[in-house]
Amino acid sequence: MSDHEKIEKEGGDAPADVAPAPAAEPEKKKREYKDFGHEEEKPTHALVDMSEIELKAEDLYNKDKVDLETIVVEDVFTLLQATEEGLTTEEAQRRIDIFGPNKLEAEEQNAFLHFLSFMWNPLSWVMEGAALVAIGLSNGFGKPPDWQDFVGIVLLLFINAGIGFYEERSAGSAVKALMDSLAPQASVKRDGSWKKIESAELVPGDMIAFKIGDIVPADCRLTEALNVSIDQAALTGESLPVNKKLGDQCFSGSTCKQGEAEGVVISTGGNTFFGRAASLVGQDDDTTGHLQKVLAQIGMFCLGSIGLFIVLELLVMYAAHRYDYRRGIDNILVLLVGGIPIAMPTVLSVTLAIGAQQLAKYKAIVTRITAIEELAGVTILCSDKTGTLTTNKLTIDKELVKTYGPFNSEEVMLLAAYASRTENQDAIDKCVVESVAAGKAREGITLLEFKPFDPVSKRTEITYREESSGKLKRVTKGMTGIIIELCTRNKTVEVEDALEADVEEFANRGLRALAVAYEDVNGDHHEAEGTGFELIGLLAIFDPPRSDTKQTIDDAQALGVKVKMVTGDQLAIAKETGRRLGLGDHMYPAKVLKDGPEPGTKHLSLDEMIMDADGFAGVFPEHKYEIVKRIQAQGHLCAMTGDGANDAPALSRANVGIAVEGATDAARGAADIVLTEPGLSTIVHAIRGSRIIFQRMRNYSIYACAVTIRIVTGFAILVFAYKFDFPPFMVLVIALLNDGTIMTLSVDRVLPSMEPDAWDLVEIFIYAIAYGLYLMLSTVIFFIVIYKSTFFEDRFGVDAYNMHDDPNDPHLHMIIYLQVAIISQALIFVTRSHSFSYLERPSFALMGAFCLAQLVACIIAAFGDWGFTYVRGISGGWIGIVWVWNIVWYVPLDFIKFAVRAAVIRPFKRYRHQKELDALASTGVPLVRTQSRAASVHESLYSNRLTFLQRINPRRALSSKPKMSGAELQRFSSISAHQSGQALQQGR
């Protein structure tokens, strides 16, 4: 039974004229009860000479030449060189060679090259260079290569690469969801007879057949259709199954809900509607992920600082100090190893991975961990309607039931439920029956006869005996025009005017109308004539919003996130849903995305219209993709929610793709976050959680940049002024201790922002320079006091060793090591807090890790008499002096933070904001900071897992079989909840 036909448009399909009145009275006006539905497109003929079209993909799927989806079926057969008798086996095999199989294939990816790609970025290059320096250049003058530093650096590199490699390789098959979405077998006519074959073997020109319950195996045009209804909600976003007739197109992957059909295949594999949607996933595969862009700029800041001081050191050491070759190399290694935040990708990955586990507690499975960082900065949330904002389940709106006779709204719904099936229901009967209390649809009556819906009568009818009175009664429900024509009682002009107005109101609001009529039956036989039908009511059918959707949208907007609806359903439905949810009804049809704003409207450009709109309706996958892309071009981070295969391209393109509970495999695979609980409330938890995680990453970034500044400036100045040669291995020890402690930032206690977060790198660099220079002074002054005076020996009675005579005394090396190790780690308590650091309690994990690291550092300082590096253990008195010195220098750090914020950060932000306002006032166009060519080049170096592999893989010819790279389809795959939780992918 087709529910779509019940509520189909009546314009032209059903007689709507009222019977002529007597001659003495004026003729009644012609009425059209125009219900809501689709506008029908007429088939066309090919506009080119079909003899010029060759049987190849370049011609058949070039819509500038011919559109197989809209031309008449006779022209389809001519172009495909096929008949209704089907193809021969030999011809089908020939076409397989031309068009390829009816599936999407993934290219194999070299696992070893995939692993190497994780070491393809500037930070890794510098560390790789440092490793080569340690093993290849650090020899001579009677000294062996620096094996210790070489092994430590290589271990750091391989640990980072191994984590990323494991996360991506465990993500599952890239094409599983697509293959599962295609029918495994198809009924095809080959060699004049029907047979079952693998759907992958279908080719254009094949004759196929399908029936109720079957999945359509390929895009086709129907040559026979018997009461066919197709559910294509997962592809187009339409709420209801769609009736199909002779000549209509059916999409691959849609489901036959009713009837039987035969058709000719017009496209297979990547050329189908489903395949074109898949090809949009990862289309802009050279686009660098947002976090990678931030890492690129932080990396260039660190590299620039290190490079500057390395050049200065080379000039000073070899030109001024006349260092020998090996001595100078050791100092260069100190800057390279100590200044590069090589652990930054690993620290951020661990922070994101633990954050993903925390989000899983809110039923949000993260399949791409870097999406957490981007979710924190999302400013616009584009949401699909069907199944996302709404339940994708038809419902009677009890508040809008219209009554015209002696029955109230509850009685009208009950009588309509009588006229509905209680078993084997379609969507319409199901929603009508569910509008009354359970069991009421047959309570108190005895069923005598039931006439189910059929495409001709377009209504259902029940004759029953009322048990309380013993009388026979009859109820019918169906299309408005049909029902009103049956009515003979109380059919007044006033009733018809009211009905026409109500139907028009429903249609304008995107509600489906279902009319109900009633009559008493004469006699005691169910086939007896009735007293005449009387119109008693009109029901409004709609797809209701989820119960928590409105609150979720309100919460999102309170967090500074603008919500836009982007749906494949009709404009009127979208507007009605928007009104019910408080989104607004300022929505546009999809055609404006091609035509742009109309002249004379308030919008000067399509981008301005998109930013101003509350939503768009009637969109296809490429439209959703374009909307997200244009929003991103305006400088916004965009999230997209959805549940169908039609949402997959936009889910993949968005900064954060979110698949709601019950989503198709294709949508879950393309998404970055998969919700396993109904509704969107989880998104609000995810946004808050992501902002907490963002704060942790920001705190670490300030810390890492500050440590780079303090290392390169501090040790370079000591070399310049005092020829102080710090051992490279001890810098590596400091880095290991720092990174071990910083890992616990992933569970630190921080408060989320109430506005979208953004990486303000200028702010980060200003703080880092201020902290770094201050810490550099703490080390340089400490060294000078020790080297140039006897202050500590006189006041505390500690041993002077040989530090006053030799700036490179091994005991002095150990003292400087301990001072740098302690104050560097203590800096994290300042960067993580907004007020005084002692007022914002850190997590127990962070505090415990800090104490453990300091214990290890002190043990090394006391007992570290290592022969391979130039250090010696120091006394407990010197360890105490270092602690007191660092505590004294730590206290002013909070005041430096406040001073920088007041004197530099806030004035700079005010200046930047005013500049944006001036640009908006003068041009009417918001100021969006664009990237320089140099910045783009630097960022492209961080798109390592994609561009690196693409550059070393040969390009394929245009004539090759349609394939999609594994990288493009990596997230367009079926990922179970458990596997997704374990396979935390990294990067795009």
HUKAVEN-V566575 format. One record per residue. N is the residue number from 1. RES is the residue in one small letter. PSI is psi as a letter, one per 20 degrees, with the letter a starting at -180 (none if undefined). Layout:
n: <N;N>
res: <RES;RES>
psi: <PSI;PSI>
//
This chain:
n: <1;2;3;4;5;6;7;8;9;10;11;12;13;14;15;16;17;18;19;20;21;22;23;24;25;26;27;28;29;30;31;32;33;34;35;36;37;38;39;40;41;42;43;44;45;46;47;48;49;50;51;52;53;54;55;56;57;58;59;60;61;62;63;64;65;66;67;68;69;70;71;72;73;74;75;76;77;78;79;80;81;82;83;84;85;86;87;88;89;90;91;92;93;94;95;96;97;98;99;100;101;102;103;104;105;106;107;108;109;110;111;112;113;114;115;116;117;118;119;120;121;122;123;124;125;126;127;128;129;130;131;132;133;134;135;136;137;138;139;140;141;142;143;144;145;146;147;148;149;150;151;152;153;154;155;156;157;158;159;160;161;162;163;164;165;166;167;168;169;170;171;172;173;174;175;176;177;178;179;180;181;182;183;184;185;186;187;188;189;190;191;192;193;194;195;196;197;198;199;200;201;202;203;204;205;206;207;208;209;210;211;212;213;214;215;216;217;218;219;220;221;222;223;224;225;226;227;228;229;230;231;232;233;234;235;236;237;238;239;240;241;242;243;244;245;246;247;248;249;250;251;252;253;254;255;256;257;258;259;260;261;262;263;264;265;266;267;268;269;270;271;272;273;274;275;276;277;278;279;280;281;282;283;284;285;286;287;288;289;290;291;292;293;294;295;296;297;298;299;300;301;302;303;304;305;306;307;308;309;310;311;312;313;314;315;316;317;318;319;320;321;322;323;324;325;326;327;328;329;330;331;332;333;334;335;336;337;338;339;340;341;342;343;344;345;346;347;348;349;350;351;352;353;354;355;356;357;358;359;360;361;362;363;364;365;366;367;368;369;370;371;372;373;374;375;376;377;378;379;380;381;382;383;384;385;386;387;388;389;390;391;392;393;394;395;396;397;398;399;400;401;402;403;404;405;406;407;408;409;410;411;412;413;414;415;416;417;418;419;420;421;422;423;424;425;426;427;428;429;430;431;432;433;434;435;436;437;438;439;440;441;442;443;444;445;446;447;448;449;450;451;452;453;454;455;456;457;458;459;460;461;462;463;464;465;466;467;468;469;470;471;472;473;474;475;476;477;478;479;480;481;482;483;484;485;486;487;488;489;490;491;492;493;494;495;496;497;498;499;500;501;502;503;504;505;506;507;508;509;510;511;512;513;514;515;516;517;518;519;520;521;522;523;524;525;526;527;528;529;530;531;532;533;534;535;536;537;538;539;540;541;542;543;544;545;546;547;548;549;550;551;552;553;554;555;556;557;558;559;560;561;562;563;564;565;566;567;568;569;570;571;572;573;574;575;576;577;578;579;580;581;582;583;584;585;586;587;588;589;590;591;592;593;594;595;596;597;598;599;600;601;602;603;604;605;606;607;608;609;610;611;612;613;614;615;616;617;618;619;620;621;622;623;624;625;626;627;628;629;630;631;632;633;634;635;636;637;638;639;640;641;642;643;644;645;646;647;648;649;650;651;652;653;654;655;656;657;658;659;660;661;662;663;664;665;666;667;668;669;670;671;672;673;674;675;676;677;678;679;680;681;682;683;684;685;686;687;688;689;690;691;692;693;694;695;696;697;698;699;700;701;702;703;704;705;706;707;708;709;710;711;712;713;714;715;716;717;718;719;720;721;722;723;724;725;726;727;728;729;730;731;732;733;734;735;736;737;738;739;740;741;742;743;744;745;746;747;748;749;750;751;752;753;754;755;756;757;758;759;760;761;762;763;764;765;766;767;768;769;770;771;772;773;774;775;776;777;778;779;780;781;782;783;784;785;786;787;788;789;790;791;792;793;794;795;796;797;798;799;800;801;802;803;804;805;806;807;808;809;810;811;812;813;814;815;816;817;818;819;820;821;822;823;824;825;826;827;828;829;830;831;832;833;834;835;836;837;838;839;840;841;842;843;844;845;846;847;848;849;850;851;852;853;854;855;856;857;858;859;860;861;862;863;864;865;866;867;868;869;870;871;872;873;874;875;876;877;878;879;880;881;882;883;884;885;886;887;888;889;890;891;892;893;894;895;896;897;898;899;900;901;902;903;904;905;906;907;908;909;910;911;912;913;914;915;916;917;918;919;920;921;922;923;924;925;926;927;928;929;930;931;932;933;934;935;936;937;938;939;940;941;942;943;944;945;946;947;948;949;950;951;952;953;954;955;956;957;958;959;960;961;962;963;964;965;966;967;968;969;970;971;972;973;974;975;976;977;978;979;980;981;982;983;984;985;986;987;988>
res: <m;s;d;h;e;k;i;e;k;e;g;g;d;a;p;a;d;v;a;p;a;p;a;a;e;p;e;k;k;k;r;e;y;k;d;f;g;h;e;e;e;k;p;t;h;a;l;v;d;m;s;e;i;e;l;k;a;e;d;l;y;n;k;d;k;v;d;l;e;t;i;v;v;e;d;v;f;t;l;l;q;a;t;e;e;g;l;t;t;e;e;a;q;r;r;i;d;i;f;g;p;n;k;l;e;a;e;e;q;n;a;f;l;h;f;l;s;f;m;w;n;p;l;s;w;v;m;e;g;a;a;l;v;a;i;g;l;s;n;g;f;g;k;p;p;d;w;q;d;f;v;g;i;v;l;l;l;f;i;n;a;g;i;g;f;y;e;e;r;s;a;g;s;a;v;k;a;l;m;d;s;l;a;p;q;a;s;v;k;r;d;g;s;w;k;k;i;e;s;a;e;l;v;p;g;d;m;i;a;f;k;i;g;d;i;v;p;a;d;c;r;l;t;e;a;l;n;v;s;i;d;q;a;a;l;t;g;e;s;l;p;v;n;k;k;l;g;d;q;c;f;s;g;s;t;c;k;q;g;e;a;e;g;v;v;i;s;t;g;g;n;t;f;f;g;r;a;a;s;l;v;g;q;d;d;d;t;t;g;h;l;q;k;v;l;a;q;i;g;m;f;c;l;g;s;i;g;l;f;i;v;l;e;l;l;v;m;y;a;a;h;r;y;d;y;r;r;g;i;d;n;i;l;v;l;l;v;g;g;i;p;i;a;m;p;t;v;l;s;v;t;l;a;i;g;a;q;q;l;a;k;y;k;a;i;v;t;r;i;t;a;i;e;e;l;a;g;v;t;i;l;c;s;d;k;t;g;t;l;t;t;n;k;l;t;i;d;k;e;l;v;k;t;y;g;p;f;n;s;e;e;v;m;l;l;a;a;y;a;s;r;t;e;n;q;d;a;i;d;k;c;v;v;e;s;v;a;a;g;k;a;r;e;g;i;t;l;l;e;f;k;p;f;d;p;v;s;k;r;t;e;i;t;y;r;e;e;s;s;g;k;l;k;r;v;t;k;g;m;t;g;i;i;i;e;l;c;t;r;n;k;t;v;e;v;e;d;a;l;e;a;d;v;e;e;f;a;n;r;g;l;r;a;l;a;v;a;y;e;d;v;n;g;d;h;h;e;a;e;g;t;g;f;e;l;i;g;l;l;a;i;f;d;p;p;r;s;d;t;k;q;t;i;d;d;a;q;a;l;g;v;k;v;k;m;v;t;g;d;q;l;a;i;a;k;e;t;g;r;r;l;g;l;g;d;h;m;y;p;a;k;v;l;k;d;g;p;e;p;g;t;k;h;l;s;l;d;e;m;i;m;d;a;d;g;f;a;g;v;f;p;e;h;k;y;e;i;v;k;r;i;q;a;q;g;h;l;c;a;m;t;g;d;g;a;n;d;a;p;a;l;s;r;a;n;v;g;i;a;v;e;g;a;t;d;a;a;r;g;a;a;d;i;v;l;t;e;p;g;l;s;t;i;v;h;a;i;r;g;s;r;i;i;f;q;r;m;r;n;y;s;i;y;a;c;a;v;t;i;r;i;v;t;g;f;a;i;l;v;f;a;y;k;f;d;f;p;p;f;m;v;l;v;i;a;l;l;n;d;g;t;i;m;t;l;s;v;d;r;v;l;p;s;m;e;p;d;a;w;d;l;v;e;i;f;i;y;a;i;a;y;g;l;y;l;m;l;s;t;v;i;f;f;i;v;i;y;k;s;t;f;f;e;d;r;f;g;v;d;a;y;n;m;h;d;d;p;n;d;p;h;l;h;m;i;i;y;l;q;v;a;i;i;s;q;a;l;i;f;v;t;r;s;h;s;f;s;y;l;e;r;p;s;f;a;l;m;g;a;f;c;l;a;q;l;v;a;c;i;i;a;a;f;g;d;w;g;f;t;y;v;r;g;i;s;g;g;w;i;g;i;v;w;v;w;n;i;v;w;y;v;p;l;d;f;i;k;f;a;v;r;a;a;v;i;r;p;f;k;r;y;r;h;q;k;e;l;d;a;l;a;s;t;g;v;p;l;v;r;t;q;s;r;a;a;s;v;h;e;s;l;y;s;n;r;l;t;f;l;q;r;i;n;p;r;r;a;l;s;s;k;p;k;m;s;g;a;e;l;q;r;f;s;s;i;s;a;h;q;s;g;q;a;l;q;q;g;r>
psi: <p;o;h;h;h;h;k;q;q;i;o;i;h;q;p;i;p;q;q;q;r;q;h;i;q;q;p;q;q;p;q;o;n;n;r;q;a;q;p;p;p;q;q;r;q;p;j;r;o;i;i;i;p;q;m;q;h;h;g;h;k;o;i;h;g;q;o;i;i;i;r;q;h;g;h;g;g;g;h;i;l;r;r;i;i;a;r;r;g;g;h;g;h;h;h;g;h;g;i;r;r;m;r;p;q;p;q;q;p;o;h;g;h;g;g;h;h;i;k;m;q;g;g;h;g;g;h;h;h;h;g;h;g;h;h;h;h;l;r;r;k;j;q;r;q;m;h;g;h;g;g;g;g;h;g;g;g;h;g;g;h;g;g;g;g;g;h;g;i;j;i;r;p;h;j;g;h;g;h;h;i;q;p;h;q;q;o;q;o;p;k;j;q;p;r;p;r;p;h;i;i;q;q;p;i;q;p;r;q;r;a;p;i;q;p;p;i;r;p;r;p;p;i;p;o;n;l;p;p;p;o;k;h;i;g;i;j;q;h;q;q;p;p;q;a;p;i;q;q;p;q;p;i;r;p;o;i;q;a;q;q;q;r;p;p;h;q;r;c;i;i;r;g;g;h;h;g;h;h;i;p;k;g;m;i;i;p;p;q;g;h;h;g;g;h;g;h;g;g;h;g;g;h;g;g;g;g;g;h;g;g;g;g;g;g;g;g;h;g;g;i;l;q;r;g;h;g;h;g;h;h;g;h;g;g;g;g;h;h;p;m;h;i;g;h;g;g;h;g;g;g;h;g;h;h;h;h;h;h;h;h;j;k;o;p;p;i;o;h;i;h;g;h;h;h;h;j;p;h;p;o;p;p;q;f;o;i;f;h;r;i;k;o;q;q;p;o;h;i;j;p;p;q;i;b;i;q;r;h;h;h;g;h;g;h;h;h;g;k;q;q;i;q;l;q;a;h;g;h;g;h;g;h;i;i;r;q;p;i;h;i;j;p;j;q;o;p;g;p;p;o;r;q;q;i;g;h;k;r;q;q;p;p;r;p;o;h;h;i;j;q;p;r;p;q;q;q;b;q;g;h;g;g;h;h;h;p;i;q;k;m;r;h;g;g;h;g;g;g;g;h;g;g;h;g;g;g;h;j;k;p;p;p;o;q;p;r;q;q;q;p;p;a;k;p;i;j;q;q;r;i;p;q;p;p;i;r;p;q;p;p;r;o;q;q;q;h;j;g;g;h;g;g;g;g;g;h;h;j;j;o;p;p;p;p;o;q;i;r;q;g;h;g;g;g;g;g;g;g;h;i;j;h;r;k;m;q;q;r;h;h;h;h;g;h;r;q;q;q;i;r;i;p;h;r;h;g;h;g;g;h;h;q;i;r;q;q;k;q;r;g;h;g;g;g;h;g;g;g;h;g;h;h;j;j;q;p;p;q;p;q;r;i;r;h;i;i;g;g;h;h;h;h;q;h;o;p;o;p;r;p;j;q;r;h;g;g;h;h;i;q;h;p;p;p;j;q;q;r;j;h;h;h;g;g;h;g;g;h;h;h;g;h;g;h;g;h;g;g;h;g;g;g;g;h;g;h;g;g;h;g;h;g;g;h;g;h;h;g;g;h;j;l;o;n;p;p;h;h;h;h;h;g;g;g;g;g;g;h;h;g;h;h;i;h;i;k;q;o;r;p;q;q;j;q;p;q;q;o;n;h;g;g;g;h;g;g;g;g;g;g;g;h;g;h;g;h;h;g;g;h;g;g;g;g;g;h;i;r;k;g;h;g;g;h;i;k;r;p;i;c;k;h;h;h;o;i;k;p;h;h;h;g;h;g;h;g;h;g;g;g;g;h;g;h;h;h;h;h;g;h;i;q;h;b;p;h;i;i;o;p;r;q;h;g;g;g;g;h;g;g;g;h;h;g;g;g;h;g;g;h;h;j;m;m;p;h;i;q;m;q;q;q;r;r;h;g;h;g;g;g;g;g;g;g;h;g;g;i;h;g;i;h;h;h;g;g;h;g;g;g;h;h;g;g;g;h;g;h;g;g;g;g;h;h;g;g;g;h;h;h;h;i;j;p;q;o;p;p;q;q;r;h;g;h;h;g;g;h;h;h;i;l;g;i;f;h;g;h;h;h;i;p;q;q;q;q;h;i;r;q;p;r;p;q;h;h;h;j;g;j;l;r;o;o;r;g;g;h;h;h;h;m;n;q;p;r;none>
//
